[in-house]
Amino acid sequence: MKLTNLPRDFLTKPLAHRGLHGGQIPENSRAAFVAAVDAGYAIELDLQLSAEGEAMVFHDYDMKRLTGAAGPIRLQNAADLADRHLSNGETVPTLAEILELVAGRVPLLIEIKDQDGALGANVGALEARTAELVNKARGPLAVMSFNPYAIYAMQRHAPDVPRGLVTSAFPKASWGMVPQSRLDDLAKIPDFIDCGACFISHNHRHLDMDRVCEIKDTSAPVLCWTIKNQNDETMARQVADNITFEGYLP
């Protein structure tokens, strides 16, 4: 198993959650990523799969909140999404576009959204396309997911790209479609070693979990999400090596 360390820039530059968005700049938009680059922040972004297997930079499974057009993004071709406008008039970008736009100027932390629906093993297409793109990309980048199976896939397809797990206490209220037994297992972060993860990004409210402390004691970086004010940042940095933020400037 090959383990690639997280580049140091991921520990020194706060991560702008879905880009530096707010006001007239929507999340996961080209404008949000340009703003983050201009401000010198690292970038966290999300990936969903299009109907023909393209990696799209988009957080939600449904398009309604961000485009006004209801329906699963998974059923839309990338060309169709060129007609779905965000609030500033931009269209939904592909990962290929954003890699070219950022061009390695700041670190990119890429979250692969669960495609199984219950954090299970029915994944692969989004990971394969992501690997195809990031294997050729410039600059510091890393991939992560709540679903360990996605990271096992990245281990196979892109062994040289640093990979991590997005983690939390996995409360049932946030994961209604996932069986309780699966949530209980994921909260223990059992796949950290086997999937070759070199970091976690943990819910900042749960940084006192014993398993987080165990991982930190191995000298693996602990990032956290999502900080929205200076007070929470101060508290989180007592444990976390870096933060993912939105709504204020750290």
N, C-alpha and C positions, 0 to 999 in steps of 0.2 A: 504494500500500500504506500502510495506517495503522498506525503504531507507537505503542503506549501504554506509558508508562513504568511500572515496578513501583513502587507506593506505598512511601514511605520506611519505614512501619511494618514492612514485610517484612524490612528490614535491621536493625532495632533490637530486635525481639521474637523470641527463639528460637522455632522452630516445633516444637510437640509432635507427634511422629510418630504419626499415627492417633489424635490426641487424647492427653490426659494419662492414660494407662492403666497398669494394673499392679495386682497384688493382686486385689481383688474387682471391679475395673473393667476390662471387656474393651475391646480396641481398636475404634476406629470405632463407639463406642456413644454414646448421648446423655450418659451419665454421664461418659465420657472428655472430651467436648467441654465440658460444664459445668465440669468440674474445670480444664480449660485456661483457660477464660474467667475463672474465679474467681482463678486464679493469675496472670493477666495475660499468658499466652503466646499466640502465634499458633498456628494449627491447620493441620496437613496432614491431608488425608483422601483416600480412594480411592473411585472410582466404577466400578461394574459395571452392566450392562444387564439388566433383567428381561425376561421373555418378551413382555410387551406394550409394551416400550419405555420403561420408567420408569428413571430414574437412581437406583440404589441405592447407599448408602454401605457398601461392603464391599470387602475387598482381594482375597480368593482367588477363583479361578474355580470351585472346588468348595466346597460348604458344610460339609464334614465337620469340619474343624479347629475351626471357630468355633461351629457349631450342633449337631454330633453327627449331623446328617442328611446322608448322602452324596448327591451329585448336583450337576450344574452349576447355578449360580445363574441362568444364562441361560435355563434351562428353567422357571423359577418365575415366576409372576405376583407382583406386589407384594402382592396380597391373600394369596397363599399364604405369602409371607415374613413376614406378620404372625403366622403360626403357628410360625415358626422362631425359637427362643429362643437368645440368647447366654447366656453363663455366669452373668450376673447377673439373668436373667429378662427382660431387654429383648428386643425384636424388632429385626429388621434395619430401619434407618431409610432413608427416602428423602432425597435431596438437598433436596427442598422443605422437609421437616421440619427439617433441620439449618440451612438458611438462616434459617428463622423462629426457631429456637431461639437461634442465635448473634446474629442481628439486628444484624450489623455491629459488635459490641462489640470483636472482635479480628479481625485479618486471617485469611482463609481461603485456603489454597493447595490447590487441587483437582486431584488427579491422575486423569486419564482412563486407565483401564487398556486395554491393547491389545485390541481386539475382532477383529482379523484372524487372530490366532494365529501369525503370522510377521512381525509388524511391517510389514505391507504395506498396500495401499490399500483393502482390504475393510472400511471403517469408514464411519460417518456417522450412524447412528441415535442412539447415545449422545451424540455431539457435538451433534446438533441439539436433543435434549431438554435437555442441560446448558446450551446457549446460551439456550434459551427461559427457563430459570430464572434464570441469572446475569445476564441482561440487565435483569431487574427487581429484582435483589437490592440490599440496602443494604450500605454499608461496604466496606472494602478487601478485594478478592479477586483471585485470579489463577488461571489454569488451566495445566496442564502435562501432558506425556505422554512416555513413551519412544518412542512411534510418531509421527514427524513428520507423517504423514498426518492424525492426529487434530488436530494443531495447525493444519494447513492448513484443516481443516474449521472449526475455531473462528475462524480468521481471516475466513472467509466469513460465519459465522453470528453472531459476537459481536466485531466489529472493535474495539470500545471497551474490551474486557476484556483486561488484560495477559496475555500468554501466554509460555510458556517450554518448554524441552526438558529432560527427565530424561535424564542422560547418564552414561556410564561408559566403561571400556575394552571393554565388551561381551564378556566371556570366554565361550567356547563352553559351558563347564560350567554356566553360569547360564541359557543360552538354547538348550537342546537341540533345539527344534523349528525354530529359525531357521537358514537357510542361512549358512554361514561367510562367503560373499561379502557378504551383507546386514549381518552383524555388523561386518565389516571396514569397510564403508562408513559405518555409523552411528557407529563410534568416531571418525571424522573430523569429526563434527558438521557435515555439509555443508549442512544445511537451515536453519541458524540465521538467516541473513539473509532468505532467500526466504519463510519461513513467518512472518516478522514477529516472531520471538521477541525478547524484551527481557531475558531472563535464562536461565541454565541452573541446574539442580540436579544436581550431579555426585557420584558415589561418592567419599566422602572418602579412600578408599585410592588414588585415581587423580588427585588434584589436581595432580600434577606433570606431567601430560600437556601437550605443547606446544600443542595446540589450546585447552586451557583457558586457558593463559597468553595466547594470542592474543585470545581473547574478553574476558578481563579487561582487556587493554590497550586495548580499545575503550570502557572504562568501563561495560560491561554488568555487572550484578551476577552474582556467582557464589555460589550457595547450595550446600549439600552435604548428603549423607545417608549413613548414619544414625549419628550419634554416640551412643556408649553410656557414655562416661566422660569425666572432666575432662581426662585426658592427651590423648585423641584430639581433644577440643575445642580444646585449646591448639595442637596441631599443625595442625589444619584451619584455624584462624583466621589462620594465616600466609598463607593464600591466599584462603579463603572469606570472603565478606562476612556470611554468617550460616549457622547450622546448623539441621538437623532432628535432633531428639534423642529418645531414649527410655531408660528404665531408670535415670535419674538426673536431678537438677535442675541446669541450668546457672546 
